[in-house]
Amino acid sequence: MSWTPTVSTEPGAVTPRLGLAVNAAQFTLLVAVNALVGGMLGQERTVVPLLGEQVFGLRGYTAGLMFILVFGLSKAVTNYFAGTWSDRFGRKPVLVAGWLVALPVPLVLIWAPSWGWVLAANVLLGISQGLTWSTTVVMKIDLVGPARRGLAMGLNEAAGYAAVAVTALSTGYLAEAHGLRPAPFLLGIAFAAVGLGLSTLAVKETRGHAHLEAAQSASRAGPRPGLAPAPSASPSAQLTDREVLTLTSFREPALSSASQAGLVNNLNDGLAWGLFPVLFTAAGLSMSQVGVLAALYPGVWGVGQLFTGALSDRWGRKRLIVAGMWLQAIALATFASVHAFLPWAGAAVLLGAGTAMVYPTLLASIGDVAHPSWRARSVGVYRLWRDGGFAAGAVLAGVVADALGVASAIWVVAALTAVSGTVVAVRMYETHRTAPSTG
């Protein structure tokens, strides 16, 4: 089945031109929208694990991590459909739908009479995050074209995770001053309202930019000097959903290596989200200290991506991914080995730095390899695997922590993270080549 690229301008869309400079206004707006998406996630990082323990009386680690399990599963599945729907219906409708799903989440968390309601809120949060975060990723890739992909992903993920950090820190102080409910979740109400308003009234459709890049890609398709052949090299690149799923998950070396690394990365993030606040409070830290530690890791992660995404455009993707996974493993081992605020703060910095090296670079590598005609679906499949790591982390960390203790769970995840980095080192080829600058 051949595919003929066309360039189209859809209703409400900006005139398709590729490049960061020419699309600066829309790109900046999408950065702001993704910061609000991150804020919706950040409202949970400090408070929800403690709600389970202190308000609803959950004792087993596995039961306490169920909120991350349902969040990860719902987000992972939604990521896949978000990519397919954004190719079929356009990016903007998917983004707006995600914000509509987000609206009730903070209200349910405020009024939840049982842990089951918290789980239901996290199903909605996962669906919302899958639709909104996936779509802002795809829209930024659409806008910038091939030359600034790493920088674009760095800015996108930096905004999202800096907002996670600031919100986690803020909710820690709010919880210490006013209790676990309702004050920390009032931020989420504001984030959802502003995010929906901006996405509905100001964000423009970007699918036409993908059509333009596809047409340009077809006109200059050819060998990729120094790189392994990739499925995007052929102009006859229209693939079925099943073919995209298989390529991204298993067959294509770079895409599948990125998918497994993304899964393991979020596996250790699920561990940090669900168990670290409980670990810190058990050691006698105050709520504000827990909030600082809960914010420090995503804060370094968020700010670091301002640099690591752009560096991957200069140095290539593979070396940053490998080094970042190994640095995360060292940081997790440090968490398991120490038992005081300052050493934990140092480990949080290391974990954030390692994640910053990996997170935008994996997304950029997907954008390097996947053809514009099926790139949104490939991003969706990658994010299916990556956010499935939340669910895997919740199950693995909970079972091991219940059987052997929290420190043992951290050691197991540290070992898996080191192995994942080794898989990338052995199997992945370098995906980035210098592309003509498009601003």
RAGITA-V41271 format. One record per residue. N is the residue number from 1. RES is the residue in one small letter. SS is DSSP state (alpha for helix, beta for strand, coil for the rest). NEAR is the number of other ideal C-beta (glycine too) atoms within 12 Angstrom. Layout:
BEGIN
N:RES:SS:NEAR
N:RES:SS:NEAR
END
This chain:
BEGIN
1:m:coil:11
2:s:coil:12
3:w:coil:23
4:t:coil:16
5:p:coil:26
6:t:coil:19
7:v:coil:25
8:s:coil:20
9:t:coil:19
10:e:coil:25
11:p:coil:13
12:g:coil:21
13:a:coil:28
14:v:coil:31
15:t:coil:20
16:p:coil:32
17:r:coil:26
18:l:coil:39
19:g:coil:29
20:l:coil:37
21:a:coil:20
22:v:coil:22
23:n:coil:34
24:a:alpha:21
25:a:alpha:17
26:q:alpha:38
27:f:alpha:37
28:t:alpha:23
29:l:alpha:31
30:l:alpha:45
31:v:alpha:39
32:a:alpha:29
33:v:alpha:45
34:n:alpha:48
35:a:alpha:35
36:l:alpha:44
37:v:alpha:48
38:g:alpha:40
39:g:alpha:47
40:m:alpha:51
41:l:alpha:50
42:g:alpha:44
43:q:alpha:49
44:e:alpha:45
45:r:alpha:49
46:t:coil:49
47:v:coil:47
48:v:alpha:49
49:p:alpha:47
50:l:alpha:39
51:l:alpha:36
52:g:alpha:37
53:e:alpha:29
54:q:alpha:22
55:v:alpha:24
56:f:coil:25
57:g:coil:14
58:l:coil:28
59:r:coil:16
60:g:coil:19
61:y:alpha:38
62:t:alpha:26
63:a:alpha:28
64:g:alpha:36
65:l:coil:45
66:m:alpha:33
67:f:alpha:46
68:i:alpha:50
69:l:alpha:36
70:v:alpha:31
71:f:alpha:44
72:g:alpha:45
73:l:alpha:32
74:s:alpha:35
75:k:alpha:44
76:a:alpha:42
77:v:alpha:30
78:t:alpha:37
79:n:alpha:49
80:y:alpha:38
81:f:alpha:31
82:a:alpha:46
83:g:alpha:40
84:t:alpha:33
85:w:alpha:30
86:s:alpha:43
87:d:alpha:37
88:r:alpha:18
89:f:alpha:22
90:g:coil:32
91:r:alpha:46
92:k:alpha:39
93:p:alpha:26
94:v:alpha:41
95:l:alpha:46
96:v:alpha:32
97:a:alpha:29
98:g:alpha:44
99:w:alpha:39
100:l:alpha:24
101:v:alpha:32
102:a:alpha:43
103:l:coil:29
104:p:coil:26
105:v:alpha:44
106:p:alpha:39
107:l:alpha:23
108:v:alpha:33
109:l:alpha:40
110:i:alpha:28
111:w:alpha:17
112:a:coil:29
113:p:coil:14
114:s:coil:17
115:w:alpha:29
116:g:alpha:19
117:w:alpha:27
118:v:alpha:39
119:l:alpha:32
120:a:alpha:26
121:a:alpha:37
122:n:alpha:44
123:v:alpha:32
124:l:alpha:36
125:l:alpha:48
126:g:alpha:43
127:i:alpha:39
128:s:alpha:43
129:q:alpha:49
130:g:alpha:46
131:l:alpha:46
132:t:alpha:52
133:w:alpha:52
134:s:alpha:51
135:t:alpha:49
136:t:alpha:49
137:v:alpha:53
138:v:alpha:50
139:m:alpha:44
140:k:alpha:50
141:i:alpha:49
142:d:alpha:47
143:l:alpha:51
144:v:alpha:44
145:g:coil:39
146:p:coil:41
147:a:coil:30
148:r:coil:38
149:r:alpha:47
150:g:alpha:46
151:l:alpha:41
152:a:alpha:48
153:m:alpha:52
154:g:alpha:45
155:l:alpha:41
156:n:alpha:49
157:e:alpha:47
158:a:alpha:38
159:a:alpha:40
160:g:alpha:44
161:y:alpha:44
162:a:alpha:39
163:a:alpha:40
164:v:alpha:48
165:a:alpha:40
166:v:alpha:34
167:t:alpha:41
168:a:alpha:47
169:l:alpha:36
170:s:alpha:35
171:t:alpha:48
172:g:alpha:40
173:y:alpha:26
174:l:alpha:27
175:a:alpha:38
176:e:alpha:25
177:a:alpha:16
178:h:alpha:18
179:g:coil:19
180:l:coil:34
181:r:coil:30
182:p:coil:24
183:a:alpha:24
184:p:alpha:38
185:f:alpha:40
186:l:alpha:25
187:l:alpha:39
188:g:alpha:44
189:i:alpha:27
190:a:alpha:21
191:f:alpha:41
192:a:alpha:38
193:a:alpha:23
194:v:alpha:27
195:g:alpha:44
196:l:alpha:30
197:g:alpha:21
198:l:alpha:30
199:s:alpha:39
200:t:alpha:21
201:l:alpha:16
202:a:coil:22
203:v:coil:40
204:k:coil:33
205:e:coil:34
206:t:coil:46
207:r:alpha:41
208:g:alpha:34
209:h:alpha:44
210:a:alpha:44
211:h:alpha:31
212:l:alpha:35
213:e:alpha:39
214:a:alpha:39
215:a:alpha:26
216:q:alpha:27
217:s:alpha:36
218:a:alpha:27
219:s:alpha:14
220:r:alpha:18
221:a:coil:23
222:g:coil:16
223:p:coil:13
224:r:coil:26
225:p:coil:11
226:g:coil:13
227:l:coil:25
228:a:coil:24
229:p:coil:19
230:a:coil:35
231:p:alpha:35
232:s:alpha:41
233:a:alpha:24
234:s:coil:23
235:p:coil:23
236:s:coil:20
237:a:coil:31
238:q:coil:25
239:l:coil:29
240:t:coil:16
241:d:alpha:24
242:r:alpha:17
243:e:alpha:25
244:v:alpha:38
245:l:alpha:28
246:t:alpha:21
247:l:alpha:33
248:t:alpha:45
249:s:alpha:31
250:f:alpha:19
251:r:alpha:22
252:e:coil:37
253:p:alpha:29
254:a:alpha:42
255:l:alpha:46
256:s:alpha:32
257:s:alpha:42
258:a:alpha:48
259:s:alpha:49
260:q:alpha:37
261:a:alpha:49
262:g:alpha:46
263:l:alpha:39
264:v:alpha:46
265:n:alpha:50
266:n:alpha:46
267:l:alpha:48
268:n:alpha:54
269:d:alpha:45
270:g:alpha:42
271:l:alpha:50
272:a:alpha:52
273:w:alpha:40
274:g:alpha:48
275:l:alpha:43
276:f:alpha:51
277:p:alpha:45
278:v:alpha:37
279:l:alpha:37
280:f:alpha:38
281:t:alpha:28
282:a:alpha:20
283:a:coil:22
284:g:coil:13
285:l:coil:28
286:s:coil:20
287:m:alpha:31
288:s:alpha:24
289:q:alpha:28
290:v:alpha:38
291:g:alpha:38
292:v:alpha:34
293:l:alpha:42
294:a:alpha:51
295:a:alpha:38
296:l:alpha:41
297:y:alpha:47
298:p:alpha:46
299:g:alpha:37
300:v:alpha:36
301:w:alpha:49
302:g:alpha:43
303:v:alpha:31
304:g:alpha:37
305:q:alpha:47
306:l:alpha:28
307:f:alpha:27
308:t:alpha:43
309:g:alpha:47
310:a:alpha:29
311:l:alpha:28
312:s:alpha:40
313:d:alpha:36
314:r:alpha:21
315:w:alpha:23
316:g:coil:27
317:r:coil:45
318:k:alpha:36
319:r:alpha:26
320:l:alpha:45
321:i:alpha:52
322:v:alpha:36
323:a:alpha:30
324:g:alpha:45
325:m:alpha:46
326:w:alpha:32
327:l:alpha:35
328:q:alpha:49
329:a:alpha:37
330:i:alpha:27
331:a:alpha:43
332:l:alpha:45
333:a:alpha:28
334:t:alpha:28
335:f:alpha:39
336:a:alpha:35
337:s:alpha:18
338:v:coil:23
339:h:coil:19
340:a:coil:19
341:f:alpha:22
342:l:alpha:17
343:p:alpha:21
344:w:alpha:34
345:a:alpha:29
346:g:alpha:23
347:a:alpha:37
348:a:alpha:37
349:v:alpha:31
350:l:alpha:32
351:l:alpha:47
352:g:alpha:41
353:a:alpha:33
354:g:alpha:45
355:t:alpha:50
356:a:alpha:44
357:m:alpha:43
358:v:alpha:52
359:y:alpha:53
360:p:alpha:49
361:t:alpha:53
362:l:alpha:56
363:l:alpha:50
364:a:alpha:52
365:s:alpha:51
366:i:alpha:54
367:g:alpha:50
368:d:alpha:46
369:v:alpha:45
370:a:coil:45
371:h:coil:41
372:p:coil:43
373:s:coil:35
374:w:coil:42
375:r:alpha:50
376:a:alpha:47
377:r:alpha:42
378:s:alpha:50
379:v:alpha:53
380:g:alpha:44
381:v:alpha:44
382:y:alpha:51
383:r:alpha:49
384:l:alpha:40
385:w:alpha:40
386:r:alpha:47
387:d:alpha:44
388:g:alpha:38
389:g:alpha:45
390:f:alpha:48
391:a:alpha:36
392:a:alpha:35
393:g:alpha:45
394:a:alpha:44
395:v:alpha:31
396:l:alpha:38
397:a:alpha:50
398:g:alpha:36
399:v:alpha:24
400:v:alpha:30
401:a:alpha:35
402:d:alpha:22
403:a:alpha:16
404:l:alpha:18
405:g:coil:20
406:v:alpha:34
407:a:alpha:27
408:s:alpha:23
409:a:alpha:39
410:i:alpha:40
411:w:alpha:27
412:v:alpha:34
413:v:alpha:46
414:a:alpha:38
415:a:alpha:27
416:l:alpha:35
417:t:alpha:45
418:a:alpha:30
419:v:alpha:23
420:s:alpha:41
421:g:alpha:37
422:t:alpha:23
423:v:alpha:28
424:v:alpha:41
425:a:alpha:23
426:v:alpha:15
427:r:alpha:25
428:m:coil:39
429:y:coil:29
430:e:coil:31
431:t:coil:42
432:h:coil:39
433:r:coil:26
434:t:coil:20
435:a:coil:26
436:p:coil:14
437:s:coil:17
438:t:coil:25
439:g:coil:19
END
